[in-house]
């Protein structure tokens, strides 16, 4: 039981370490965190309901998760094949496409949550 718990604690440590690495080194994560902060400030100003906060939080989490996975896939692809390769390029494009889908959801949240309150 203790080994199980210590394994989970190590897992949490590595997760937090990875998150800080992303924040420190990945410009796209930094930009998206800044945008997320703007939407949180805007949400506080517009007095969002609990349900609206749920959707905003989901959108922010989805975009950051997709971008994190995209960054990991790109790093693995670059490690496997550091020079340009058409197939590796397609893999990178597909992983970037996942971020695009997450951003589309976030834009829908902006449209349904923020725009009516601003207008």
C-alpha positions in Angstrom: 0.0 0.0 0.0 2.8 2.4 0.9 4.6 1.7 -2.4 1.3 2.4 -4.3 0.9 5.8 -2.5 4.6 6.8 -3.0 4.2 5.9 -6.7 1.2 8.2 -7.0 3.1 11.0 -5.2 6.0 10.5 -7.7 3.5 10.7 -10.5 2.1 14.0 -9.3 5.6 15.3 -8.9 6.5 14.4 -12.5 3.2 15.9 -13.7 3.8 19.2 -12.0 7.5 19.2 -13.2 6.2 18.7 -16.8 3.7 21.4 -16.5 6.3 23.9 -15.2 8.7 22.8 -18.0 5.9 23.6 -20.6 5.2 27.0 -19.0 8.9 27.8 -18.9 9.9 26.7 -22.4 6.8 26.6 -24.7 5.8 30.0 -26.2 2.5 28.7 -27.3 1.6 27.6 -23.8 2.7 31.0 -22.4 0.5 32.8 -24.9 -2.4 30.6 -24.2 -2.0 31.0 -20.5 -1.9 34.8 -21.0 -5.1 34.6 -23.0 -6.7 32.4 -20.4 -5.8 34.9 -17.7 -7.5 37.7 -19.8 -10.7 35.5 -20.0 -10.6 34.9 -16.3 -10.3 38.6 -15.6 -13.1 39.3 -18.1 -15.2 36.6 -16.5 -14.8 38.2 -13.1 -15.7 41.6 -14.6 -18.8 40.2 -16.4 -19.8 38.2 -13.3 -20.2 34.8 -15.0 -22.5 32.3 -13.5 -21.2 28.9 -12.1 -22.3 27.2 -15.3 -20.6 29.8 -17.5 -17.4 29.3 -15.4 -17.7 25.6 -15.9 -17.6 26.1 -19.7 -14.8 28.6 -19.6 -12.7 26.4 -17.4 -13.4 23.4 -19.7 -12.4 25.5 -22.7 -9.2 26.7 -21.1 -8.3 23.2 -19.9 -9.0 21.6 -23.3 -6.9 24.1 -25.2 -4.0 23.8 -22.7 -4.2 20.0 -22.7 -4.3 19.8 -26.5 -1.4 22.2 -26.8 0.6 20.2 -24.2 0.0 16.9 -26.1 0.9 18.7 -29.4 4.2 19.8 -27.9 5.0 16.3 -26.6 4.2 14.8 -30.0 6.4 17.4 -31.8 9.3 16.7 -29.4 9.0 12.9 -30.0 8.8 13.4 -33.7 11.8 15.7 -33.7 13.7 13.2 -31.6 12.9 10.3 -34.0 13.6 12.3 -37.1 15.4 15.6 -36.6 15.6 16.4 -40.3 12.6 17.3 -42.4 10.5 14.3 -43.2 7.1 14.5 -45.0 5.5 11.8 -42.8 6.8 13.4 -39.6 5.5 16.7 -40.9 2.0 15.2 -41.4 2.1 13.8 -37.8 2.9 17.3 -36.5 0.1 18.8 -38.6 -2.4 16.3 -37.3 -1.4 17.0 -33.7 -1.7 20.7 -34.4 -5.2 20.0 -35.8 -6.2 18.7 -32.3 -5.3 22.1 -30.9 -7.4 23.7 -33.7 -10.4 21.7 -32.6 -9.9 22.7 -29.0 -9.7 26.4 -30.0 -12.9 26.0 -32.0 -14.6 24.9 -28.8 -13.1 27.8 -26.9 -14.3 30.2 -29.6 -17.8 28.7 -29.2 -17.6 29.4 -25.5 -16.6 33.0 -26.2 -19.6 33.3 -28.6 -22.2 31.9 -26.2 -20.8 33.2 -22.9 -18.9 36.4 -23.4 -20.5 38.0 -26.4 -24.1 38.2 -25.0 -22.8 39.7 -21.8 -20.7 42.3 -23.7 -23.6 43.2 -26.0 
